[in-house]
Amino acid sequence: MDASKPERLHGRAVEWDELTDFVSAPTPGATLGLVYGRRRQGKTLMLELLAQQAGGFFFGATQQTESQNLADLGRALAEHRGLGSPLAPADWREALTELIRLGRERQLPVVIDEFPYLVATTPALPSYLQQALSPLGEAKQDTRTRLILCGSALTTMSTLLGAGAPLRGRAVLELVVRPFGYREAAAFWGLDDPELAFRVNALVGGTPAYLEMAGGAGPRSAADVDRWVQRRIINPASAMFREGSLLLREDPSIADPTSYAAVLTALSAGKVRRTEIAAELGRPASALAHLLNGLQGIGLVEAVDDALRSKRTVYRITEPVVRLYQLIINRHEAELVAGRAEQVWDRNSDTIASKIYGPHFEDLTRQWCLWHASEQTLGGLASRALPTELPCREHRAGHELDAVVWETRSGHPDRIIAIGEAKATASPVGVDELHRLEHLRTLLPADAATPAPRLLLFARSGFTSALKRTASTRGDVELVDLARLYQGS
């Protein structure tokens, strides 16, 4: 097949390469792949383009009965094969046989989209598929079908290959489609101004469909952001207005949305440790495990380890629209419905700066260290970049450190190669912050800090002339502003 990525598909180069490698692999017999991710990430478009380009078959299941989906599949198969009348598979065993036979002549992608809808009405379907892919069966002996199961119900899809599941060991591809990274999102939205790109990303993240849902265009300039948010994001008439709430309710594994929403509310307010969340909810910490695990399972929350100490995990919301919904829309819905978006947004400017822009900037700096920073910049190759809190006897307090960058080397102990501070303030960062970072370097464990780690200062509003002059004379200091965060290494 032609492996070139269609122009219509923005980004997704890695995902497209994985899919084309899977489809064109010379492996004899039918093979199975899974593709999943939250809704609105562009999975369906990508797989439709794949099937179209390779002359394959695509079927999108819907929320209806088993017999209705079988009938729809029969019609789709007949159309694909050029038959005059629809096929009428009696059950899913027969339907799977017909699907797998499509690849008798060559490697052929056969895509079933929204597979969880089918499992909901036919729970035994994964077992039927296990039987169909038996090593001595027709699928493995006489076909080269590349069967791809796709879905947005993360819990359902991720458990298909879990321990004890019928399809365990059957799949050769498990591809998770995630939101665009911050640089890819900026290109997708057509935002060349780093400040503009940062603010939009902090508010709506990297989900491709949000561009269309927000009216098909982002703000024209940084000065236009507030008006754009009021008109396109927190306006009750906008498709984005309830998105932060709907994401929680889309996965069938979330049986009690209210309790999960309460955890998201606590996290958005800055309660990031399990004990803090428990206190906010008035529950024992031991009662939070299933809630936090559930939110991690559907991709709305992630656990972030402490860079230096075990059992100091914090939790963060991964989806910016959820954070925005919890902090602004949910708390002020009555006012927003009454048409007072401008007043709500202006009145909450401090919250937006401290709870949205600040934490998001810190997240992006760690991502930069992992994805974009060069070895020359960091003094090595980053394997992880995590926050920590350093105890200090001199100040009798703990100092938060936004990024501790570790390098993992074969045959050598892990070592810290850089530490970084991120400042999303409106004023430029000065020499005092460098002095603070130098002090924090002295607090690092000695065995993990040899040679001395590089010092990284990240600033949303740039740096003072004095700091620039000082940094220019030193080989262990790197200054990273928004332009470098978005365009440099």
Secondary structure as GFF3:
##gff-version 3
##sequence-region A 1 489
A	DSSP	alpha_helix	13	24	.	.	.	ID=ss1
A	DSSP	beta_strand	31	36	.	.	.	ID=ss2
A	DSSP	alpha_helix	43	54	.	.	.	ID=ss3
A	DSSP	beta_strand	57	60	.	.	.	ID=ss4
A	DSSP	alpha_helix	66	81	.	.	.	ID=ss5
A	DSSP	alpha_helix	92	100	.	.	.	ID=ss6
A	DSSP	three_ten_helix	101	103	.	.	.	ID=ss7
A	DSSP	beta_strand	108	113	.	.	.	ID=ss8
A	DSSP	alpha_helix	115	121	.	.	.	ID=ss9
A	DSSP	alpha_helix	125	132	.	.	.	ID=ss10
A	DSSP	alpha_helix	138	142	.	.	.	ID=ss11
A	DSSP	beta_strand	145	151	.	.	.	ID=ss12
A	DSSP	alpha_helix	154	159	.	.	.	ID=ss13
A	DSSP	beta_strand	171	176	.	.	.	ID=ss14
A	DSSP	alpha_helix	182	189	.	.	.	ID=ss15
A	DSSP	alpha_helix	194	204	.	.	.	ID=ss16
A	DSSP	alpha_helix	209	213	.	.	.	ID=ss17
A	DSSP	three_ten_helix	222	224	.	.	.	ID=ss18
A	DSSP	alpha_helix	225	232	.	.	.	ID=ss19
A	DSSP	alpha_helix	243	249	.	.	.	ID=ss20
A	DSSP	alpha_helix	257	268	.	.	.	ID=ss21
A	DSSP	alpha_helix	274	281	.	.	.	ID=ss22
A	DSSP	three_ten_helix	285	288	.	.	.	ID=ss23
A	DSSP	alpha_helix	289	297	.	.	.	ID=ss24
A	DSSP	beta_strand	301	304	.	.	.	ID=ss25
A	DSSP	beta_strand	314	317	.	.	.	ID=ss26
A	DSSP	alpha_helix	320	324	.	.	.	ID=ss27
A	DSSP	pi_helix	325	329	.	.	.	ID=ss28
A	DSSP	alpha_helix	333	337	.	.	.	ID=ss29
A	DSSP	alpha_helix	341	347	.	.	.	ID=ss30
A	DSSP	alpha_helix	349	351	.	.	.	ID=ss31
A	DSSP	pi_helix	352	357	.	.	.	ID=ss32
A	DSSP	alpha_helix	358	371	.	.	.	ID=ss33
A	DSSP	alpha_helix	375	378	.	.	.	ID=ss34
A	DSSP	beta_strand	384	392	.	.	.	ID=ss35
A	DSSP	beta_strand	397	407	.	.	.	ID=ss36
A	DSSP	beta_strand	415	423	.	.	.	ID=ss37
A	DSSP	alpha_helix	431	442	.	.	.	ID=ss38
A	DSSP	three_ten_helix	446	448	.	.	.	ID=ss39
A	DSSP	beta_strand	454	459	.	.	.	ID=ss40
A	DSSP	alpha_helix	465	472	.	.	.	ID=ss41
A	DSSP	beta_strand	477	481	.	.	.	ID=ss42
A	DSSP	alpha_helix	482	487	.	.	.	ID=ss43
###
